[in-house]
Amino acid sequence: MPYVIGSPCIDVMDRSCIEECPVDCIYEGERKLYINPTECIDCGACEPVCPVEAISQDRRMPEEDAEFVEDNQRFFTAVLPGRDEPIGSPGGASQLGPVGVDTALVAQRRPSLA
């Protein structure tokens, strides 16, 4: 998995990364964005535009956000609440539109006080 979005994105979802991504692999949950690991081409265009520095390569994810590496994968492989099947790899986020739900890890986080 090349790039992962960590906890600083929760309740922020600036979306600058979506605009910068050349392959449309950044999907929108309810409170956080997720990078599809099978669609990402590891170009790194998303990382420098994130205003909260939430995006990192999986192998460089800060220790306090290490759980988001697996969680990002889970967003695409698990059946999320309100869905009948996993998201998988639909061929681009704009094809699917906002998903509107998050993984349990994100859904259970307390809202930010920002």
N, C-alpha and C positions, 0 to 999 in steps of 0.2 A: 504494500500500500504506500504510494509515494507521499502524498500530503494529507494532513489531518487538521480538522478545525477543533480547537480545544475550548475550555470553559469560558474564556473571555468573550466569546461570541454569544453566550446565553443572554437573552433579553436585549441584545444590541442589534444583531443582524444588519449591519451596515449595507451589505450587498455590493460593495465596491468590487469584491472578488468575483461576483457573478458577472459583472460587466467586463471584467478583464479576462476571464477564462475563454480561451479560444475553442474549447471543445464542449462547452455547456455541461460540465460534469458536477456542478455545485447545486445541490438540491435544498429546498427550503422546508424545514420542519415548522413547528409552531413557534418555538422559542430560539432555535439555533439552525445554522446551516451545516450541511454535510457534503463531503466530497466523495463521489462514487469511485471506489478504488479500481474498478475494471475499466472505467471510462477516462480516468485521469491519465494524461500523457507525461506527467512529471516535468512540465515545463517551468513551473515555479512562478508563473505570471501573477498568481493570486496572492502569494505571500507578502510582497512589499506594499501592496495597496491596502492591506487590512489595517484600519486605524487603531485597533486594539491589540494587534500582534497575536491574534488567535490561531494563525495558520503556521504550521511547521511540518517539516518532513517527519515521517513516522519515526525514524531512527534518531531524530533530534528533538522529539517532543519533551518539554520540561517534565521532570519527574512527577510534579504535582498534577499533571494532566495525562500521565501515562495511560490511565484507564480509557481515555478517549480514542486511543488507537483501535482497540477492539470494539468500542462502542460505535465508532464511525462505520465499521464493517457491518455491525449488527443492524444498523439503520436500513441497509440494503438487503440483508439476508434473512432477517426475522420477520414474522408477521406482526406488524405494528397494530395497536388498538384502532378499531374501526376499519381495518383493511381485511380483505379475504385471502391475500397472498403477499409474499415479500415483494418489495419494489423491484429488486433485481437490477438489471441494466437495460432500462427502456430506450436508450439511445439519445439521451439528452434531457436535461431538467426542463427545458421549455416545452418539450413534448408532453410531460407529465403535469407541469404546473405545481403550485405549492401543495405539499403533502398535508400540512396542517396538523401533524402529530409528531411527537419526538420519541426517542428511545426512553426506557424507564429511567436510565441514569440522568438524563436531562429533565424529564418530566418531574422527577422527585426533588430536583434542586430547588432551593428556596429562591424566589425572585430576587434579582439584584436590587440594591437600594440606590442605584445611580440616578 
